[in-house]
Amino acid sequence: MVIYLNEGTPELPEGLDLDAKTGVISGTPTAIYPDGFESVVTVIAGNGDTAELPITFIISIGTVDVTETNADEIYYDGDAVPDVDDVLSADVAGTFEWVDVADDATLSTGENELQWKFTPDDTDNYGVVTGTTVITANANVAVATFTTTLIAEYGEEVSKDMSEYVYNADKVDGVMFTVDALPRGLTLDGETGIISGTPTAVYADGFDSVITVTAGNDSSATMNVEIVISKISADVTVSDAVYDNYHDGDAVPNVDDILSSDVEGTFEWVDADDTLSTGDNDLNWKFTPSDTDHYATVTGTITITADAVVALATDTLELDGTYDKPFEADLSECVENAEAVGGVTYSADQLPEGLTLDEETGIISGTPTAAYPDGFETVITITAGNGDIAELPVTFTIAKGTATVTVSDDVENGDYTEGDAIPDVDDILSADVEGTFEWTTDQDELDASENDLT
């Protein structure tokens, strides 16, 4: 039988023991011997023979086992770099620290390689350990962080795709949408992010909603949405009456003849004049709906164009003529703005006999074939190119004609003596028109001097 002894030899390194029967040296070194620990083991055989076995123990500095403890943690882009003690642990007491990592550092999408250092408390027996750990950060769902305003009208269909405000749905394994509240009549499709429906209430001051966007990789974000449901504006229709033929001085038409709405309410002109003026008349209007809870007051402006009217230089016209004498009168002299009204034409309901009216020039001409010493009244109608019509009352006074009487040469050359009978009047006088001469004097015979005969 062989027995192992270490009697008379140096001790073993601290923490180690020798089993004298089996020869096994075992234990946990509790001291470091980097330069070696010399020992001699004496072996005594059963027959009494002995031998010595020199042994050199090299007990180096202890090795620290470092373990990653965050395998189940999920990190996202933008997360703060976690505390090193939440990521690593060691089998001996000591201190971990990140190397070259700022206190406010954050993770980026993908693999983040972080350098670390472990300083054991027992630096006599354990060495400082360094290494690298990799933390993988998932993409974080990215949404618009500002408040989004959605504007719609009461009763009008709404369709708004809120996925437009998610910037990386494809990188976060898709997204789902939920909302805390919505205006009455609207719903949110959780898969598409579309807000749709027809508002059944007015929220003129805004309705605040919070939409939560949850990604397939479990990241989430919120969007603040202000939904403004305004009162609906009634549709106002302008009738064709606005294009009617209006003229300067015409009364402003009734507003209800010009405008109509698809909802019940009242129209009114705002600060409008009573009459139209030549050119464009801009008329401001206001519509007040009967249902003011859901419909807004509407205002606007329409333009009614009024043509110029025929301007006459006189209200009435008196024309004088003489029977059987050429007559001419130019009515265009009475129209002050023929060019401005697109030119004018003239017509008369009747004229004195023998006279005619040139409709284009306005000239009345001819030779009266009847006398109207007491006057002949008629109305001249003046029609403008723009459609305006003016009437000019005209009174013709056609005096009776005056015959031309010729004295025969017998008056000068005749041989008359005192006491001669007064000659026949037809032998002395003649006229250019048919008629009867007669002496109106009471004298029967000639005197011995000049005889004035009437």
Residue, then its C-alpha position, 0 to 999 in steps of 0.5 A: m500500500v502506498i501512502y502520500l505524506n507531506e510531512g517535513t515538506p513546505e505547506l501547500p498553497e493556502g486553501l489546498d489539502l492533500d489526501a494522504k491515502t489517495g494522493v489527491i490535492s484539492g481545494t480552492p486557492t485562497a492566495i495568489y502565487p504568480d511566481g510559484f509555490e514550491s512544495v515536496v510530497t514524500v511518498i512512502a511505500g508499504n515496503g518502507d521504500t520512500a521517494e520525494l516528488p517536488i511540486t511547483f504550484i502556480i496560483s494566478i490571479g482569480t478570473v471573474d465570471v461576468t454574466e449578461t442578465n438582460a436577455d429578456e429585456i426589450y429595448y427601442d430606438g431612443d431608449a436611454v442606455p440602461d444602467v450597467d448593473d441592470v445588464l451585467s453581473a459578476d460572481v465576485a463583488g466589485t463595480f461595473e461601469w460603461v466605458d466612453v458612454a455619456d450619461d445621457a446616451t441613448l440607444s439606436t435602432g439595431e445593435n449597440e456595442l457598449q464597452w464595459k469594465f469590472t473592477p473587483d473589490d479584492t484586487d489582490n486576488y482578482g483582476v480588472v475585467t473589460g469587455t463588450t456587450v451588444i444591446t439590440a434596440n428595436a425601431n420605435v414607432a415614429v409619429a408626428t409629435f405635434t397636435t394635428t388639427l382635423i377640420a370638417e363640417y357638420g353633416e359632411e362625410v369625413s375620411k382622414d387617414m391618420s397613418e399618414y402621420v406614422y413614419n416607420a410602420d414598415k420598420v416596426d412590424g406594422v401598427m394598430f390604432t386606438v383612440d380615447a374618444l371621437p366626435r359623435g358620428l365618427t369612428l376609427d378603423g384600428e387597422t388602417g387608422i382612417i377616421s371616417g363618418t358623418p359628424t352629427a354634432v358641432y364642435a366649433d371650439g375643437f374636440d381633443s382626441v388622443i390616438t395611440v399607435t401600437a407597433g408590432n414590436d410592442s413600441s407605442a406612441t400617441m398623437n394628439v388630434e384636435i377635431v374641429i367640426s364647424k357649422i355647415s355653410a349653406d349652399v347659396t345659388v345665384s339666379d339668372a335674374v342677376y343677368d337681367n337687363y338693368h339700367d341706371g336708376d332701377a331699384v335694387p331687386n329683391v334679394d330673394d329674387i336673386l339668391s336662394s339657399d338649400v336650407e331655410g333661412t333669411f337673405e338680406w342686402v347689407d348696406a345696399d343703396d336703393t337704386l342701381s348706378t351705371g356700371d357694376n354694382d357690388l351688393n353685399w348680402k347675408f344669409t341667416p339660417s333658421d337652424t343656427d345650431h348646425y348652420a353658419t351665417v353666410t355672407g357674400t357679394i354679387t355684382i349686378t351690372a346696370d347699363a346707362v340710360v338715355a339722357l335727354a337734353t329736354d323733357t319736352l320739345e316744341l317744333d314750329g313749321t309752316y304749312d307747305k313749307p319745307f321742314e327739318a328737325d334733328l332729334s339727335e341733338c336732344v340725346e346727350n349720350a348716344e354713344a354711351v348707351g350703344g347708339v339709339t334709334y327713333s320711332a314715332d307713334q304719329l307725325p303731322e301729315g307730310l313729315t317723316l322720321d329717319e329712324e337711324t338719324g332722328i331727323i324729321s323732314g318733309t313739307p307739311t300738308a296740313a296746318y296745325p296752328d293749335g298744335f300736334e302732339t306726339v311721342i318720340t320713342i328713343t331706343a338705346g343699343n343697351g335696351d334702355i328706352a326713353e320717350l320724348p313728348v313733342t308738340f308740332t305747331i304748323a302754321k297756316g301758309t301765307a300766299t304770295v300776292t303779285v301786283s300787275d304792271d297795270v298799276e304803274n303803267g295804267d292810264y287812270t283818271e279821276g272819277d274812273a271806276i275802281p278796276d276789277v281786283d283780279d286785274i290788279l292782283s294775282a296769287d300763287v295759290e288758288g283763292t278769291f280776291e276782293w276789295t275791302t275798301d268802300q271807295d267806288e271810283l278813283d280820286a285825283s290823287e293816290n288811291d290806297l285800296t285794300 
